[in-house]
Amino acid sequence: MSFKKSILVAAALAALPVLASAQEGVTGNSVAFAQVAALEGPAAALGQGMRLGMLAAFEEANAAGGIHGRTITLESMNDTYEPDRSVALVKSVVEANNHIGLIGLVGTPTASATQPIATEANIPFVGPFTGAGFLRDASHGNIFNVRATYFAEAEAWIEYLVDQKGMKNIALLYQDDGFGRVGLAGVTAALESRGMTLVAEGTYTRNTTAVKKALLTIKKAKPDAVVMVGAYKPVAEFIKLSRKLKFNPTFVNISFVGSDALAKELGEAGEDVIISQVVPFPWDASVPAVAQYQQALKAADPAAEPGFVTLEGYLTGRLALAALDAAGTDLTRTSFLAALAGLRTVDFGGVTMTFGPDDNQGMDSVFLTKITKDGGFQPVVSGGGS
C-alpha cells in the first residue's frame, strides 16, 4: 500500500465514529428526530398539531443555543393514519439510520403495527399520541409515553355520566379497528364495575365518515349518552346527523378526537359536546409551562391558536429535550435511551411528568371539557353541574 493510500485509509478509519454517530441522527452540532403520522386525510389535524407543538418546543430550545450546542430538527412523514403506510415509513427510518428516534406518532392502529419494529431496532418511541395500553409495557425499554391511558379516560366518562349525572343508558360509537376496540374494552370495564352494560354500540370504518348505519342502530336504543372513540371528521358527521334527526343525548369524546378540529367541524352543532383531556388547559397562562408553550407556539407560527393537540406536542418535545440534556455531550441513541429510562420526576413548570423503572407514562391526569356556544372550551364542573 502506498504512503498516500495508507494516509487516506487512516483518515477514513478515523472518521468512522463520527459517521456512525451521524447515522443515528447525531452530529457535533445537530440531532434529528423522525415523526411518522397523519399529515393528510381525516386525521390530519392530529399529526399536524403534534408536529407544530414539537417544533415549537424544539425551536424554543434552538433559540436558546440548542441542547449541549446541538440544534434539534424534526422530519415529519405522512402515513395518512394507515398502518401499512406507517410500517413502510418506520422501516425506512430504521434502515436509513438518520434519526435518533421516533417521536409524536399518531394513532393506535399505526402504533400497534410500528412499535414492534421500533422495539426490535431499539429505537426510541417517544410521546405517541394514543392512550393504548400495550404501549404502557415498560419492559420494551424504548417506549416513553406522555399521556394517560384510554382506560383512564373511559373511567372518567362513566364516573361523570353514571355516578354524578345518574344516567342509566350508555351507548358507544367506535372506530372499527384496534383503537376503537381499546375504547370498547375501557368503556365495558368501567360499566361492568358498576353492574352495567352498553345499551347499544355502532362502528364505522377508519378514514371514512360512513356513520349513518351506526347512528340509526344507536338511536333506536334511546341512550342518555353516546360515548365516542373516533377521529374528528366521522365523529362530527355523527353528531351533525344526530342533531338533524332531533337525537340529542349527551355526546362524550375521547381526547384523540382532536378537540380543536372537532369544534371547527361541528360549528354551532358542537355546543355542550364533551371531550376528555389528558393535558392541561392550553389557555391557562397561570401555569408556567402553559405560558411558555403559548410563547413558543406564537414564535413558531404567529397565526396558530393554542389547543390541546399542540400542547401535547409541545410537552412531548419538552420530554425529548429533557432526555437530550440528561444524556450529556457524548450523545448516541444508546445514551439517549439510557437518559429517557433514567428520568424520574420532570417538572416543566406546573406540569410534572413522573416515571419509574416499571412506569413509562409521564402523566396520569384526565379531565372533562365541553365545547361552548362560540366554539371555545370550558372545563366540565364535577358534582352538581356542568
Secondary structure by P-SEA (a helix, b strand, c coil): ccaaaaaaaaaaaaaaaaaaaaaacccccbbbbbbbccccccaaaaaaaaaaaaaaaaaaaaaacccccbbbbbbbbbccccaaaaaaaaaaaaaacccccccccccaaaaaacaaaaaaacccccccccccccccccccccbbbccccaaaaaaaaaaaacccccccbbbbbbcccaaaaaaaaaaaaaaaaacccccbbbbbcccccccaaaaaaaaaacccbbbbbcccaaaaaaaaaaaaaccccbbbbcccccaaaaaaaaccccccbbbbbccccccccccaaaaaaaaaaaaacccccccaaaaaaaaaaaaaaaaaaaacccccaaaaaaaaaaccccccccbbbbbcccccccccccbbbbbccccccccccccccc
